[in-house]
Amino acid sequence: RNIPLDPATLAVSGDAKAYAAAKLAGERLAMTLGGMYGDRTSFVVLRIGWCQPGENLPETLSAKGSPPDFLLEEESGGGGENSASESRGMSEGDKKDELWFKQMWLSNEDFLNYFQKALEVDVPANTLTSTNPACDYDNDEAFTHRNVRNGFVLVNAMSKNSGAKWNLEETERLLGVVSTDDSLK
């Protein structure tokens, strides 16, 4: 049965549904290939937080998640009198959206550190469980991770932002990298 898409829902979600579907499909493909060929290759999937083009500064994050138009105009020679941190006239929804982007922000430095470690990490060709001798991350007796499979690891990759809702402990443990930046400090 064909259910028509609600135009109001589409207007609010934009391309989020397509993005989420493509991301999930890519993650599942990597997990499946890791399971099939984990003895020959491995996959490290980073769920990347929010990055902006260029300098990627926390003070240029906006409720839209990207640098405000006036900053982009300045880069291209235009001008602007507003400041990125100016919140006058922001609705409560915009303030909530801006906080959301700031809590999932990933600095350029942390971005590079995560990718470097993802390239270097040794992903075991067998599933890590507390009964598996390959599980010796920090000598933790009961280490398991819901996103570790044969030849496959999936972790969050964002900076250590105050109040963030994403857990970075597994990322730190599996990749051996600790993010350093915080968009809210």
PyMOL commands that place a pseudoatom at each C-alpha (Angstrom):
pseudoatom trace, name=CA, resn=ARG, resi=1, chain=A, elem=C, hetatm=0, pos=[0.000, 0.000, 0.000]
pseudoatom trace, name=CA, resn=ASN, resi=2, chain=A, elem=C, hetatm=0, pos=[1.330, 3.401, -0.959]
pseudoatom trace, name=CA, resn=ILE, resi=3, chain=A, elem=C, hetatm=0, pos=[1.228, 5.929, 1.885]
pseudoatom trace, name=CA, resn=PRO, resi=4, chain=A, elem=C, hetatm=0, pos=[1.621, 9.533, 0.681]
pseudoatom trace, name=CA, resn=LEU, resi=5, chain=A, elem=C, hetatm=0, pos=[4.425, 11.544, 2.271]
pseudoatom trace, name=CA, resn=ASP, resi=6, chain=A, elem=C, hetatm=0, pos=[3.277, 14.405, 4.440]
pseudoatom trace, name=CA, resn=PRO, resi=7, chain=A, elem=C, hetatm=0, pos=[4.640, 17.673, 2.934]
pseudoatom trace, name=CA, resn=ALA, resi=8, chain=A, elem=C, hetatm=0, pos=[4.963, 19.253, 6.397]
pseudoatom trace, name=CA, resn=THR, resi=9, chain=A, elem=C, hetatm=0, pos=[7.114, 16.350, 7.608]
pseudoatom trace, name=CA, resn=LEU, resi=10, chain=A, elem=C, hetatm=0, pos=[9.252, 16.513, 4.485]
pseudoatom trace, name=CA, resn=ALA, resi=11, chain=A, elem=C, hetatm=0, pos=[9.766, 20.258, 4.914]
pseudoatom trace, name=CA, resn=VAL, resi=12, chain=A, elem=C, hetatm=0, pos=[11.004, 19.813, 8.485]
pseudoatom trace, name=CA, resn=SER, resi=13, chain=A, elem=C, hetatm=0, pos=[13.166, 16.726, 7.910]
pseudoatom trace, name=CA, resn=GLY, resi=14, chain=A, elem=C, hetatm=0, pos=[14.783, 17.935, 4.694]
pseudoatom trace, name=CA, resn=ASP, resi=15, chain=A, elem=C, hetatm=0, pos=[17.120, 15.213, 3.511]
pseudoatom trace, name=CA, resn=ALA, resi=16, chain=A, elem=C, hetatm=0, pos=[17.639, 13.775, 7.006]
pseudoatom trace, name=CA, resn=LYS, resi=17, chain=A, elem=C, hetatm=0, pos=[15.785, 10.559, 6.209]
pseudoatom trace, name=CA, resn=ALA, resi=18, chain=A, elem=C, hetatm=0, pos=[17.808, 9.899, 3.070]
pseudoatom trace, name=CA, resn=TYR, resi=19, chain=A, elem=C, hetatm=0, pos=[21.032, 10.742, 4.930]
pseudoatom trace, name=CA, resn=ALA, resi=20, chain=A, elem=C, hetatm=0, pos=[20.143, 8.404, 7.803]
pseudoatom trace, name=CA, resn=ALA, resi=21, chain=A, elem=C, hetatm=0, pos=[19.206, 5.577, 5.428]
pseudoatom trace, name=CA, resn=ALA, resi=22, chain=A, elem=C, hetatm=0, pos=[22.452, 5.924, 3.445]
pseudoatom trace, name=CA, resn=LYS, resi=23, chain=A, elem=C, hetatm=0, pos=[24.530, 6.096, 6.636]
pseudoatom trace, name=CA, resn=LEU, resi=24, chain=A, elem=C, hetatm=0, pos=[22.874, 2.993, 8.088]
pseudoatom trace, name=CA, resn=ALA, resi=25, chain=A, elem=C, hetatm=0, pos=[23.282, 1.087, 4.811]
pseudoatom trace, name=CA, resn=GLY, resi=26, chain=A, elem=C, hetatm=0, pos=[27.004, 1.956, 4.699]
pseudoatom trace, name=CA, resn=GLU, resi=27, chain=A, elem=C, hetatm=0, pos=[27.507, 0.898, 8.319]
pseudoatom trace, name=CA, resn=ARG, resi=28, chain=A, elem=C, hetatm=0, pos=[25.700, -2.406, 7.753]
pseudoatom trace, name=CA, resn=LEU, resi=29, chain=A, elem=C, hetatm=0, pos=[27.687, -3.087, 4.582]
pseudoatom trace, name=CA, resn=ALA, resi=30, chain=A, elem=C, hetatm=0, pos=[30.967, -2.503, 6.437]
pseudoatom trace, name=CA, resn=MET, resi=31, chain=A, elem=C, hetatm=0, pos=[29.807, -4.753, 9.298]
pseudoatom trace, name=CA, resn=THR, resi=32, chain=A, elem=C, hetatm=0, pos=[28.797, -7.512, 6.874]
pseudoatom trace, name=CA, resn=LEU, resi=33, chain=A, elem=C, hetatm=0, pos=[32.062, -7.318, 4.902]
pseudoatom trace, name=CA, resn=GLY, resi=34, chain=A, elem=C, hetatm=0, pos=[34.053, -7.282, 8.146]
pseudoatom trace, name=CA, resn=GLY, resi=35, chain=A, elem=C, hetatm=0, pos=[32.214, -10.416, 9.240]
pseudoatom trace, name=CA, resn=MET, resi=36, chain=A, elem=C, hetatm=0, pos=[32.913, -12.130, 5.936]
pseudoatom trace, name=CA, resn=TYR, resi=37, chain=A, elem=C, hetatm=0, pos=[36.510, -11.009, 5.398]
pseudoatom trace, name=CA, resn=GLY, resi=38, chain=A, elem=C, hetatm=0, pos=[37.681, -9.887, 8.855]
pseudoatom trace, name=CA, resn=ASP, resi=39, chain=A, elem=C, hetatm=0, pos=[40.689, -12.186, 8.633]
pseudoatom trace, name=CA, resn=ARG, resi=40, chain=A, elem=C, hetatm=0, pos=[41.936, -10.200, 5.585]
pseudoatom trace, name=CA, resn=THR, resi=41, chain=A, elem=C, hetatm=0, pos=[40.598, -6.692, 6.074]
pseudoatom trace, name=CA, resn=SER, resi=42, chain=A, elem=C, hetatm=0, pos=[38.866, -4.607, 8.689]
pseudoatom trace, name=CA, resn=PHE, resi=43, chain=A, elem=C, hetatm=0, pos=[36.553, -1.628, 8.869]
pseudoatom trace, name=CA, resn=VAL, resi=44, chain=A, elem=C, hetatm=0, pos=[36.522, 1.241, 11.352]
pseudoatom trace, name=CA, resn=VAL, resi=45, chain=A, elem=C, hetatm=0, pos=[33.405, 3.378, 11.022]
pseudoatom trace, name=CA, resn=LEU, resi=46, chain=A, elem=C, hetatm=0, pos=[33.459, 6.808, 12.634]
pseudoatom trace, name=CA, resn=ARG, resi=47, chain=A, elem=C, hetatm=0, pos=[30.120, 8.442, 13.358]
pseudoatom trace, name=CA, resn=ILE, resi=48, chain=A, elem=C, hetatm=0, pos=[31.366, 11.936, 12.733]
pseudoatom trace, name=CA, resn=GLY, resi=49, chain=A, elem=C, hetatm=0, pos=[29.909, 14.841, 14.666]
pseudoatom trace, name=CA, resn=TRP, resi=50, chain=A, elem=C, hetatm=0, pos=[29.279, 18.255, 13.151]
pseudoatom trace, name=CA, resn=CYS, resi=51, chain=A, elem=C, hetatm=0, pos=[32.064, 19.873, 11.123]
pseudoatom trace, name=CA, resn=GLN, resi=52, chain=A, elem=C, hetatm=0, pos=[32.004, 23.137, 9.227]
pseudoatom trace, name=CA, resn=PRO, resi=53, chain=A, elem=C, hetatm=0, pos=[33.999, 23.973, 6.139]
pseudoatom trace, name=CA, resn=GLY, resi=54, chain=A, elem=C, hetatm=0, pos=[37.297, 25.773, 6.632]
pseudoatom trace, name=CA, resn=GLU, resi=55, chain=A, elem=C, hetatm=0, pos=[38.438, 26.844, 10.087]
pseudoatom trace, name=CA, resn=ASN, resi=56, chain=A, elem=C, hetatm=0, pos=[35.503, 25.091, 11.787]
pseudoatom trace, name=CA, resn=LEU, resi=57, chain=A, elem=C, hetatm=0, pos=[35.342, 27.330, 14.856]
pseudoatom trace, name=CA, resn=PRO, resi=58, chain=A, elem=C, hetatm=0, pos=[32.719, 26.769, 17.565]
pseudoatom trace, name=CA, resn=GLU, resi=59, chain=A, elem=C, hetatm=0, pos=[31.855, 30.472, 17.590]
pseudoatom trace, name=CA, resn=THR, resi=60, chain=A, elem=C, hetatm=0, pos=[30.716, 30.255, 13.957]
pseudoatom trace, name=CA, resn=LEU, resi=61, chain=A, elem=C, hetatm=0, pos=[28.210, 27.479, 14.627]
pseudoatom trace, name=CA, resn=SER, resi=62, chain=A, elem=C, hetatm=0, pos=[24.633, 28.634, 14.250]
pseudoatom trace, name=CA, resn=ALA, resi=63, chain=A, elem=C, hetatm=0, pos=[21.151, 27.179, 14.606]
pseudoatom trace, name=CA, resn=LYS, resi=64, chain=A, elem=C, hetatm=0, pos=[21.537, 26.109, 10.964]
pseudoatom trace, name=CA, resn=GLY, resi=65, chain=A, elem=C, hetatm=0, pos=[24.663, 24.166, 11.935]
pseudoatom trace, name=CA, resn=SER, resi=66, chain=A, elem=C, hetatm=0, pos=[26.938, 26.065, 9.602]
pseudoatom trace, name=CA, resn=PRO, resi=67, chain=A, elem=C, hetatm=0, pos=[28.541, 29.484, 9.518]
pseudoatom trace, name=CA, resn=PRO, resi=68, chain=A, elem=C, hetatm=0, pos=[25.952, 32.237, 9.229]
pseudoatom trace, name=CA, resn=ASP, resi=69, chain=A, elem=C, hetatm=0, pos=[25.549, 33.738, 5.766]
pseudoatom trace, name=CA, resn=PHE, resi=70, chain=A, elem=C, hetatm=0, pos=[27.205, 36.994, 6.815]
pseudoatom trace, name=CA, resn=LEU, resi=71, chain=A, elem=C, hetatm=0, pos=[30.437, 35.144, 7.652]
pseudoatom trace, name=CA, resn=LEU, resi=72, chain=A, elem=C, hetatm=0, pos=[30.415, 33.409, 4.306]
pseudoatom trace, name=CA, resn=GLU, resi=73, chain=A, elem=C, hetatm=0, pos=[29.836, 36.812, 2.664]
pseudoatom trace, name=CA, resn=GLU, resi=74, chain=A, elem=C, hetatm=0, pos=[32.868, 38.209, 4.515]
pseudoatom trace, name=CA, resn=GLU, resi=75, chain=A, elem=C, hetatm=0, pos=[35.031, 35.373, 3.199]
pseudoatom trace, name=CA, resn=SER, resi=76, chain=A, elem=C, hetatm=0, pos=[33.894, 36.179, -0.340]
pseudoatom trace, name=CA, resn=GLY, resi=77, chain=A, elem=C, hetatm=0, pos=[34.406, 39.925, 0.068]
pseudoatom trace, name=CA, resn=GLY, resi=78, chain=A, elem=C, hetatm=0, pos=[30.914, 40.897, 1.284]
pseudoatom trace, name=CA, resn=GLY, resi=79, chain=A, elem=C, hetatm=0, pos=[30.308, 42.488, 4.646]
pseudoatom trace, name=CA, resn=GLY, resi=80, chain=A, elem=C, hetatm=0, pos=[28.210, 41.968, 7.709]
pseudoatom trace, name=CA, resn=GLU, resi=81, chain=A, elem=C, hetatm=0, pos=[27.543, 43.764, 10.942]
pseudoatom trace, name=CA, resn=ASN, resi=82, chain=A, elem=C, hetatm=0, pos=[26.261, 40.881, 13.077]
pseudoatom trace, name=CA, resn=SER, resi=83, chain=A, elem=C, hetatm=0, pos=[28.381, 38.599, 15.227]
pseudoatom trace, name=CA, resn=ALA, resi=84, chain=A, elem=C, hetatm=0, pos=[28.091, 34.810, 15.187]
pseudoatom trace, name=CA, resn=SER, resi=85, chain=A, elem=C, hetatm=0, pos=[27.513, 34.646, 18.924]
pseudoatom trace, name=CA, resn=GLU, resi=86, chain=A, elem=C, hetatm=0, pos=[24.695, 37.176, 18.787]
pseudoatom trace, name=CA, resn=SER, resi=87, chain=A, elem=C, hetatm=0, pos=[21.529, 35.443, 19.939]
pseudoatom trace, name=CA, resn=ARG, resi=88, chain=A, elem=C, hetatm=0, pos=[19.121, 38.386, 19.956]
pseudoatom trace, name=CA, resn=GLY, resi=89, chain=A, elem=C, hetatm=0, pos=[15.917, 37.438, 18.270]
pseudoatom trace, name=CA, resn=MET, resi=90, chain=A, elem=C, hetatm=0, pos=[16.660, 33.706, 18.287]
pseudoatom trace, name=CA, resn=SER, resi=91, chain=A, elem=C, hetatm=0, pos=[13.631, 31.568, 18.944]
pseudoatom trace, name=CA, resn=GLU, resi=92, chain=A, elem=C, hetatm=0, pos=[13.779, 28.919, 21.651]
pseudoatom trace, name=CA, resn=GLY, resi=93, chain=A, elem=C, hetatm=0, pos=[13.856, 26.317, 18.884]
pseudoatom trace, name=CA, resn=ASP, resi=94, chain=A, elem=C, hetatm=0, pos=[16.867, 27.990, 17.245]
pseudoatom trace, name=CA, resn=LYS, resi=95, chain=A, elem=C, hetatm=0, pos=[18.674, 28.163, 20.594]
pseudoatom trace, name=CA, resn=LYS, resi=96, chain=A, elem=C, hetatm=0, pos=[18.013, 24.447, 21.087]
pseudoatom trace, name=CA, resn=ASP, resi=97, chain=A, elem=C, hetatm=0, pos=[19.262, 23.667, 17.563]
pseudoatom trace, name=CA, resn=GLU, resi=98, chain=A, elem=C, hetatm=0, pos=[22.423, 25.738, 18.082]
pseudoatom trace, name=CA, resn=LEU, resi=99, chain=A, elem=C, hetatm=0, pos=[23.159, 23.890, 21.329]
pseudoatom trace, name=CA, resn=TRP, resi=100, chain=A, elem=C, hetatm=0, pos=[22.595, 20.564, 19.518]
pseudoatom trace, name=CA, resn=PHE, resi=101, chain=A, elem=C, hetatm=0, pos=[25.195, 21.435, 16.878]
pseudoatom trace, name=CA, resn=LYS, resi=102, chain=A, elem=C, hetatm=0, pos=[27.649, 22.702, 19.484]
pseudoatom trace, name=CA, resn=GLN, resi=103, chain=A, elem=C, hetatm=0, pos=[27.307, 19.495, 21.516]
pseudoatom trace, name=CA, resn=MET, resi=104, chain=A, elem=C, hetatm=0, pos=[28.082, 17.314, 18.491]
pseudoatom trace, name=CA, resn=TRP, resi=105, chain=A, elem=C, hetatm=0, pos=[30.802, 19.579, 17.058]
pseudoatom trace, name=CA, resn=LEU, resi=106, chain=A, elem=C, hetatm=0, pos=[34.050, 17.932, 15.924]
pseudoatom trace, name=CA, resn=SER, resi=107, chain=A, elem=C, hetatm=0, pos=[37.093, 20.185, 15.772]
pseudoatom trace, name=CA, resn=ASN, resi=108, chain=A, elem=C, hetatm=0, pos=[39.581, 19.901, 12.928]
pseudoatom trace, name=CA, resn=GLU, resi=109, chain=A, elem=C, hetatm=0, pos=[42.300, 18.706, 15.314]
pseudoatom trace, name=CA, resn=ASP, resi=110, chain=A, elem=C, hetatm=0, pos=[40.116, 16.010, 16.877]
pseudoatom trace, name=CA, resn=PHE, resi=111, chain=A, elem=C, hetatm=0, pos=[38.911, 15.033, 13.380]
pseudoatom trace, name=CA, resn=LEU, resi=112, chain=A, elem=C, hetatm=0, pos=[42.480, 14.394, 12.232]
pseudoatom trace, name=CA, resn=ASN, resi=113, chain=A, elem=C, hetatm=0, pos=[43.363, 12.488, 15.417]
pseudoatom trace, name=CA, resn=TYR, resi=114, chain=A, elem=C, hetatm=0, pos=[40.356, 10.165, 15.061]
pseudoatom trace, name=CA, resn=PHE, resi=115, chain=A, elem=C, hetatm=0, pos=[41.131, 9.398, 11.424]
pseudoatom trace, name=CA, resn=GLN, resi=116, chain=A, elem=C, hetatm=0, pos=[44.807, 8.754, 12.136]
pseudoatom trace, name=CA, resn=LYS, resi=117, chain=A, elem=C, hetatm=0, pos=[43.949, 6.302, 14.911]
pseudoatom trace, name=CA, resn=ALA, resi=118, chain=A, elem=C, hetatm=0, pos=[41.249, 4.639, 12.787]
pseudoatom trace, name=CA, resn=LEU, resi=119, chain=A, elem=C, hetatm=0, pos=[43.898, 3.909, 10.170]
pseudoatom trace, name=CA, resn=GLU, resi=120, chain=A, elem=C, hetatm=0, pos=[46.316, 2.499, 12.750]
pseudoatom trace, name=CA, resn=VAL, resi=121, chain=A, elem=C, hetatm=0, pos=[44.039, 0.487, 15.052]
pseudoatom trace, name=CA, resn=ASP, resi=122, chain=A, elem=C, hetatm=0, pos=[44.272, -3.286, 14.933]
pseudoatom trace, name=CA, resn=VAL, resi=123, chain=A, elem=C, hetatm=0, pos=[40.715, -4.585, 14.610]
pseudoatom trace, name=CA, resn=PRO, resi=124, chain=A, elem=C, hetatm=0, pos=[40.690, -8.241, 15.663]
pseudoatom trace, name=CA, resn=ALA, resi=125, chain=A, elem=C, hetatm=0, pos=[39.317, -10.748, 13.180]
pseudoatom trace, name=CA, resn=ASN, resi=126, chain=A, elem=C, hetatm=0, pos=[37.175, -12.231, 15.910]
pseudoatom trace, name=CA, resn=THR, resi=127, chain=A, elem=C, hetatm=0, pos=[34.446, -10.758, 18.062]
pseudoatom trace, name=CA, resn=LEU, resi=128, chain=A, elem=C, hetatm=0, pos=[35.627, -9.143, 21.280]
pseudoatom trace, name=CA, resn=THR, resi=129, chain=A, elem=C, hetatm=0, pos=[33.978, -10.516, 24.372]
pseudoatom trace, name=CA, resn=SER, resi=130, chain=A, elem=C, hetatm=0, pos=[35.011, -10.973, 27.961]
pseudoatom trace, name=CA, resn=THR, resi=131, chain=A, elem=C, hetatm=0, pos=[35.663, -14.681, 27.283]
pseudoatom trace, name=CA, resn=ASN, resi=132, chain=A, elem=C, hetatm=0, pos=[37.886, -14.001, 24.267]
pseudoatom trace, name=CA, resn=PRO, resi=133, chain=A, elem=C, hetatm=0, pos=[41.634, -13.666, 24.951]
pseudoatom trace, name=CA, resn=ALA, resi=134, chain=A, elem=C, hetatm=0, pos=[41.825, -11.003, 22.221]
pseudoatom trace, name=CA, resn=CYS, resi=135, chain=A, elem=C, hetatm=0, pos=[39.848, -8.780, 24.556]
pseudoatom trace, name=CA, resn=ASP, resi=136, chain=A, elem=C, hetatm=0, pos=[42.612, -7.122, 26.508]
pseudoatom trace, name=CA, resn=TYR, resi=137, chain=A, elem=C, hetatm=0, pos=[41.697, -3.453, 26.135]
pseudoatom trace, name=CA, resn=ASP, resi=138, chain=A, elem=C, hetatm=0, pos=[43.013, -1.963, 29.375]
pseudoatom trace, name=CA, resn=ASN, resi=139, chain=A, elem=C, hetatm=0, pos=[42.801, -5.438, 30.972]
pseudoatom trace, name=CA, resn=ASP, resi=140, chain=A, elem=C, hetatm=0, pos=[39.066, -4.978, 31.396]
pseudoatom trace, name=CA, resn=GLU, resi=141, chain=A, elem=C, hetatm=0, pos=[37.638, -8.344, 32.424]
pseudoatom trace, name=CA, resn=ALA, resi=142, chain=A, elem=C, hetatm=0, pos=[34.161, -7.715, 31.075]
pseudoatom trace, name=CA, resn=PHE, resi=143, chain=A, elem=C, hetatm=0, pos=[34.810, -5.650, 27.973]
pseudoatom trace, name=CA, resn=THR, resi=144, chain=A, elem=C, hetatm=0, pos=[32.146, -5.925, 25.299]
pseudoatom trace, name=CA, resn=HIS, resi=145, chain=A, elem=C, hetatm=0, pos=[31.010, -3.338, 22.824]
pseudoatom trace, name=CA, resn=ARG, resi=146, chain=A, elem=C, hetatm=0, pos=[27.747, -3.458, 20.959]
pseudoatom trace, name=CA, resn=ASN, resi=147, chain=A, elem=C, hetatm=0, pos=[29.422, -2.079, 17.818]
pseudoatom trace, name=CA, resn=VAL, resi=148, chain=A, elem=C, hetatm=0, pos=[32.407, -4.424, 17.599]
pseudoatom trace, name=CA, resn=ARG, resi=149, chain=A, elem=C, hetatm=0, pos=[32.107, -7.437, 15.343]
pseudoatom trace, name=CA, resn=ASN, resi=150, chain=A, elem=C, hetatm=0, pos=[34.518, -9.576, 13.375]
pseudoatom trace, name=CA, resn=GLY, resi=151, chain=A, elem=C, hetatm=0, pos=[36.731, -7.122, 11.500]
pseudoatom trace, name=CA, resn=PHE, resi=152, chain=A, elem=C, hetatm=0, pos=[34.420, -4.193, 12.292]
pseudoatom trace, name=CA, resn=VAL, resi=153, chain=A, elem=C, hetatm=0, pos=[34.320, -1.329, 14.794]
pseudoatom trace, name=CA, resn=LEU, resi=154, chain=A, elem=C, hetatm=0, pos=[31.820, 1.541, 14.898]
pseudoatom trace, name=CA, resn=VAL, resi=155, chain=A, elem=C, hetatm=0, pos=[32.418, 4.476, 17.270]
pseudoatom trace, name=CA, resn=ASN, resi=156, chain=A, elem=C, hetatm=0, pos=[31.349, 8.079, 17.832]
pseudoatom trace, name=CA, resn=ALA, resi=157, chain=A, elem=C, hetatm=0, pos=[33.744, 10.801, 16.686]
pseudoatom trace, name=CA, resn=MET, resi=158, chain=A, elem=C, hetatm=0, pos=[33.123, 14.249, 18.101]
pseudoatom trace, name=CA, resn=SER, resi=159, chain=A, elem=C, hetatm=0, pos=[34.984, 16.621, 20.341]
pseudoatom trace, name=CA, resn=LYS, resi=160, chain=A, elem=C, hetatm=0, pos=[34.618, 16.415, 24.111]
pseudoatom trace, name=CA, resn=ASN, resi=161, chain=A, elem=C, hetatm=0, pos=[31.827, 19.016, 24.232]
pseudoatom trace, name=CA, resn=SER, resi=162, chain=A, elem=C, hetatm=0, pos=[30.213, 19.921, 27.546]
pseudoatom trace, name=CA, resn=GLY, resi=163, chain=A, elem=C, hetatm=0, pos=[26.796, 18.323, 27.976]
pseudoatom trace, name=CA, resn=ALA, resi=164, chain=A, elem=C, hetatm=0, pos=[27.111, 16.164, 24.845]
pseudoatom trace, name=CA, resn=LYS, resi=165, chain=A, elem=C, hetatm=0, pos=[24.695, 13.261, 24.591]
pseudoatom trace, name=CA, resn=TRP, resi=166, chain=A, elem=C, hetatm=0, pos=[27.153, 10.950, 22.809]
pseudoatom trace, name=CA, resn=ASN, resi=167, chain=A, elem=C, hetatm=0, pos=[29.391, 8.594, 24.702]
pseudoatom trace, name=CA, resn=LEU, resi=168, chain=A, elem=C, hetatm=0, pos=[33.077, 8.822, 23.807]
pseudoatom trace, name=CA, resn=GLU, resi=169, chain=A, elem=C, hetatm=0, pos=[34.361, 6.266, 26.344]
pseudoatom trace, name=CA, resn=GLU, resi=170, chain=A, elem=C, hetatm=0, pos=[34.177, 3.382, 23.857]
pseudoatom trace, name=CA, resn=THR, resi=171, chain=A, elem=C, hetatm=0, pos=[35.895, 5.512, 21.220]
pseudoatom trace, name=CA, resn=GLU, resi=172, chain=A, elem=C, hetatm=0, pos=[38.700, 6.352, 23.638]
pseudoatom trace, name=CA, resn=ARG, resi=173, chain=A, elem=C, hetatm=0, pos=[39.027, 2.735, 24.675]
pseudoatom trace, name=CA, resn=LEU, resi=174, chain=A, elem=C, hetatm=0, pos=[38.950, 1.197, 21.193]
pseudoatom trace, name=CA, resn=LEU, resi=175, chain=A, elem=C, hetatm=0, pos=[40.973, 3.792, 19.287]
pseudoatom trace, name=CA, resn=GLY, resi=176, chain=A, elem=C, hetatm=0, pos=[43.177, 4.988, 22.111]
pseudoatom trace, name=CA, resn=VAL, resi=177, chain=A, elem=C, hetatm=0, pos=[42.511, 8.652, 21.361]
pseudoatom trace, name=CA, resn=VAL, resi=178, chain=A, elem=C, hetatm=0, pos=[40.955, 11.267, 23.625]
pseudoatom trace, name=CA, resn=SER, resi=179, chain=A, elem=C, hetatm=0, pos=[39.385, 14.322, 22.038]
pseudoatom trace, name=CA, resn=THR, resi=180, chain=A, elem=C, hetatm=0, pos=[40.599, 17.616, 23.474]
pseudoatom trace, name=CA, resn=ASP, resi=181, chain=A, elem=C, hetatm=0, pos=[38.369, 20.427, 22.228]
pseudoatom trace, name=CA, resn=ASP, resi=182, chain=A, elem=C, hetatm=0, pos=[35.052, 21.651, 23.655]
pseudoatom trace, name=CA, resn=SER, resi=183, chain=A, elem=C, hetatm=0, pos=[32.767, 23.977, 21.695]
pseudoatom trace, name=CA, resn=LEU, resi=184, chain=A, elem=C, hetatm=0, pos=[31.156, 25.304, 24.857]
pseudoatom trace, name=CA, resn=LYS, resi=185, chain=A, elem=C, hetatm=0, pos=[34.350, 26.402, 26.647]
for i in range(1, 185): cmd.bond("trace and resi %d" % i, "trace and resi %d" % (i + 1))
show_as sticks, trace
zoom trace
